[in-house]
Amino acid sequence: MRPLSRVFLVFALAGLTACGRDHHKTHHWPAQRFYASAVSSLKAGNYHHAVRLLEELEASYPYGRYAAQAEIVVAYAYYKSGESDAAIAATKRFIRLHPTDPRVAYAYYLQGLVNFNKNRSIIERAFGVNQLQGRDTTSLRAALRAFETVIKKYPHSQYAADSAERANYLTDILARNNIAVARYYYIHGAYVATANRCKRVIEHYPRTPAVADALGLMAMAYERMGMVNLSRDTARILARNFPQSPYLKRLRRAHVLGGS
């Protein structure tokens, strides 16, 4: 995954000429000066000042040549200043107002990054899957949708490769989260909920390792509900596709599968 700052600065500066920073009152500034000063502030890490300048630029020159550029750059500035909701709103606004603009690919990519980092603490703990149980994964799913949009609609953009890497990562996390929840349901005797959660993994995350767990838990849940045929059919699929699954031993002990 590439550092966003480097990708962004190349993107933001492309085709535009910057001029020096000015600390005088800004209400008589031309659009180019607003924009150049905002970019300088971004490069210096002064994100809140950049936001203020870009907002002034948008208000003062809503139809000028810098207007659309300011709309997407301010989304990045919001993101860097910690204003996640404002950043997402800005990307959505840009996409709505400029649906055919080539920078829409970046808008979706940024939208994905903002949502990805909203739950950074969850992501960092993700592979201890119990840490995810009961957590709100709304922003993770939103991040996945944004990255998948980049991959599908803009496969040749400079953001496609990183989006694919992040999408794969998020898919695995979300699949494992569902398995953690399914295990919780199973332990507490909620077997219908267990089976339904496992179905979700199989349907929505079919290329993840979590499918093996989903089949195993589903077969066990069916067995507990007395749905013998469904349990056996699911166990056979598990045995055929994941012969090393630790669930198979338990299913044999429960007489769902033959053999020792």
GUPA-139294 format. One record per residue (C-alpha): residue number from 1; residue in one letter; y, x, z. Coordinates in steps of 0.001 Angstrom, whole numbers, plus 500000, padded with zeros to 6 digits. Last residue first. Layout:
pos:code:yy:xx:zz
NUM:A:Y:X:Z $
...
This chain:
pos:code:yy:xx:zz
260:S:457580:487213:512151 $
259:G:457176:485045:509102 $
258:G:458231:481485:508315 $
257:L:461810:480293:508514 $
256:V:463295:477488:510606 $
255:H:460660:478161:513277 $
254:A:463385:478773:515921 $
253:R:462068:482330:516298 $
252:R:462310:482657:512545 $
251:L:465953:481539:512639 $
250:R:466725:484084:515342 $
249:K:465182:486892:513304 $
248:L:467066:485759:510210 $
247:Y:470430:485801:511985 $
246:P:470400:489606:512103 $
245:S:470991:489625:508320 $
244:Q:469060:492384:506551 $
243:P:467747:490098:503784 $
242:F:471264:488974:502823 $
241:N:471005:487147:499492 $
240:R:467447:485809:499558 $
239:A:467229:485499:503346 $
238:L:470568:483673:503560 $
237:I:469658:481284:500764 $
236:R:466343:480632:502523 $
235:A:468168:479970:505811 $
234:T:470443:477425:504134 $
233:D:467455:475549:502682 $
232:R:465645:475664:506029 $
231:S:468623:474319:507984 $
230:L:469284:471608:505427 $
229:N:465639:470528:505608 $
228:V:465565:470552:509413 $
227:M:468711:468584:510161 $
226:G:467870:468303:513859 $
225:M:471480:468951:514912 $
224:R:470468:472262:516511 $
223:E:468747:473302:513273 $
222:Y:471839:472420:511239 $
221:A:473936:474605:513541 $
220:M:471506:477503:513191 $
219:A:471555:477267:509395 $
218:M:475367:477105:509419 $
217:L:475631:480109:511713 $
216:G:473459:482189:509410 $
215:L:475150:481038:506216 $
214:A:478630:481715:507613 $
213:D:477615:485111:508957 $
212:A:476434:486176:505507 $
211:V:479580:484718:503928 $
210:A:481718:486921:506202 $
209:P:481031:489884:503905 $
208:T:483669:488455:501533 $
207:R:483217:487304:497950 $
206:P:482920:483580:498685 $
205:Y:486158:483273:500703 $
204:H:487276:479689:500056 $
203:E:484008:477814:499561 $
202:I:481665:479921:501700 $
201:V:484245:480366:504469 $
200:R:485112:476670:504494 $
199:K:481436:475750:504632 $
198:C:481153:477866:507779 $
197:R:483993:475897:509401 $
196:N:482242:472644:508516 $
195:A:478926:473830:509930 $
194:T:480484:474893:513223 $
193:A:482518:471665:513496 $
192:V:479284:469686:513108 $
191:Y:477632:471929:515704 $
190:A:480202:471562:518477 $
189:G:477833:472829:521187 $
188:H:480311:475110:522945 $
187:I:478674:478312:521710 $
186:Y:478617:476870:518181 $
185:Y:482306:475965:518216 $
184:Y:483265:479456:519371 $
183:R:481027:480980:516726 $
182:A:482753:478861:514058 $
181:V:486176:480027:515313 $
180:A:485163:483679:515030 $
179:I:483708:482955:511586 $
178:N:486996:481405:510483 $
177:N:488866:484476:511645 $
176:R:486466:486654:509706 $
175:A:487319:484807:506510 $
174:L:491039:485084:507237 $
173:I:490819:488846:507822 $
172:D:488711:489450:504711 $
171:T:491078:487450:502531 $
170:L:494044:489271:504058 $
169:Y:492704:492696:503082 $
168:N:491806:491575:499584 $
167:A:495280:490077:499157 $
166:R:496914:493286:500417 $
165:E:495102:495412:497853 $
164:A:495784:492922:495067 $
163:S:499485:492742:495966 $
162:D:499665:496541:495899 $
161:A:498238:496588:492387 $
160:A:500388:493702:491116 $
159:Y:503791:494925:492334 $
158:Q:504654:497095:489329 $
157:S:504176:494065:487116 $
156:H:501293:493835:484647 $
155:P:499367:491091:486474 $
154:Y:502485:488911:486845 $
153:K:501230:485338:487019 $
152:K:497775:485856:488536 $
151:I:498297:488954:490692 $
150:V:501829:488012:491766 $
149:T:500681:484487:492637 $
148:E:497758:485937:494619 $
147:F:500238:487966:496668 $
146:A:502261:484837:497461 $
145:R:499195:482775:498352 $
144:L:497884:485532:500638 $
143:A:501224:485787:502427 $
142:A:501247:482025:502994 $
141:R:497729:482270:504427 $
140:L:498859:485002:506786 $
139:S:501933:482939:507700 $
138:T:499822:479944:508665 $
137:T:497297:481984:510674 $
136:D:498110:480402:514025 $
135:R:495855:482085:516539 $
134:G:492957:480206:518129 $
133:Q:490516:483030:517513 $
132:L:492271:486022:516023 $
131:Q:491617:488377:518922 $
130:N:487955:487383:518704 $
129:V:487868:489195:515374 $
128:G:488257:492678:516824 $
127:F:488907:493622:513243 $
126:A:492110:491667:513295 $
125:R:493910:493508:516069 $
124:E:496442:495170:513760 $
123:I:496618:491987:511690 $
122:I:497472:489876:514730 $
121:S:500251:492255:515758 $
120:R:501589:492211:512204 $
119:N:501809:488445:512150 $
118:K:505261:488211:510587 $
117:N:504452:491369:508631 $
116:F:502289:489604:506065 $
115:N:504739:486700:505862 $
114:V:507584:489047:504944 $
113:L:505364:491062:502626 $
112:G:504181:487999:500722 $
111:Q:507703:486721:500191 $
110:L:508641:490199:499005 $
109:Y:505878:490081:496400 $
108:Y:506903:486579:495343 $
107:A:510523:487692:494895 $
106:Y:509392:490886:493131 $
105:A:507549:488862:490509 $
104:V:510608:486606:490221 $
103:R:512582:489690:489157 $
102:P:511597:489045:485527 $
101:D:513827:485931:485597 $
100:T:512080:482867:484176 $
99:P:512164:480746:487360 $
98:H:515757:481714:488242 $
97:L:517133:479004:490548 $
96:R:513854:477988:492191 $
95:I:512500:481537:492416 $
94:F:515796:482775:493904 $
93:R:515854:479935:496430 $
92:K:512278:480632:497469 $
91:T:513099:484320:497945 $
90:A:516179:483468:500015 $
89:A:514265:481014:502235 $
88:I:511636:483685:502880 $
87:A:514289:486215:503875 $
86:A:516104:483700:506091 $
85:D:512844:482932:507890 $
84:S:512082:486623:508377 $
83:E:515441:487694:509785 $
82:G:514341:491108:511073 $
81:S:517185:493114:509506 $
80:K:514804:494559:506923 $
79:Y:513731:491099:505807 $
78:Y:517277:489789:505626 $
77:A:518238:492810:503516 $
76:Y:515282:492176:501189 $
75:A:516357:488560:500727 $
74:V:519935:489783:500225 $
73:V:518689:491857:497291 $
72:I:517286:488772:495569 $
71:E:520475:486717:495713 $
70:A:522704:489754:495109 $
69:Q:520964:490415:491798 $
68:A:521521:486786:490781 $
67:A:525249:487010:491562 $
66:Y:525966:490475:490147 $
65:R:526787:489314:486621 $
64:G:529158:486654:487952 $
63:Y:528476:482972:488647 $
62:P:528645:482801:492453 $
61:Y:531368:485468:492707 $
60:S:533100:485019:496082 $
59:A:530316:483259:497991 $
58:E:527518:485407:496578 $
57:L:529515:488586:497170 $
56:E:530369:487539:500705 $
55:E:526676:486927:501424 $
54:L:525897:490322:499946 $
53:L:528480:492024:502133 $
52:R:527265:490327:505312 $
51:V:523620:491098:504543 $
50:A:524445:494756:503906 $
49:H:526224:494941:507252 $
48:H:523125:493530:508959 $
47:Y:520933:496042:507159 $
46:N:522699:499253:508103 $
45:G:519689:501427:507238 $
44:A:521801:503953:505313 $
43:K:520151:502994:502011 $
42:L:520838:499342:502775 $
41:S:524475:500082:503581 $
40:S:524865:501931:500287 $
39:V:523291:498968:498489 $
38:A:525802:496630:500142 $
37:S:528688:498911:499223 $
36:A:527579:498938:495586 $
35:Y:527267:495158:495526 $
34:F:530637:494419:497087 $
33:R:532297:497002:494867 $
32:Q:530736:495551:491746 $
31:A:531914:492052:492669 $
30:P:535568:493064:492879 $
29:W:537049:493398:496360 $
28:H:540023:491264:497344 $
27:H:538420:489686:500442 $
26:T:536851:492962:501540 $
25:K:539144:494385:504150 $
24:H:538918:498154:504126 $
23:H:535712:500060:504961 $
22:D:534855:501183:501450 $
21:R:531570:502627:500285 $
20:G:531490:504464:497000 $
19:C:530476:503061:493626 $
18:A:527106:502014:492359 $
17:T:526180:501461:488730 $
16:L:523485:498911:487980 $
15:G:520603:499085:485517 $
14:A:517967:499740:488158 $
13:L:519492:500153:491609 $
12:A:517667:497323:493307 $
11:F:514265:498041:491796 $
10:V:514266:501761:492514 $
9:L:515553:500986:496005 $
8:F:512910:498319:496513 $
7:V:509884:500399:495644 $
6:R:511031:503197:497963 $
5:S:511805:500804:500805 $
4:L:508579:498869:500378 $
3:P:506303:501780:501237 $
2:R:503299:501526:498914 $
1:M:500000:500000:500000 $
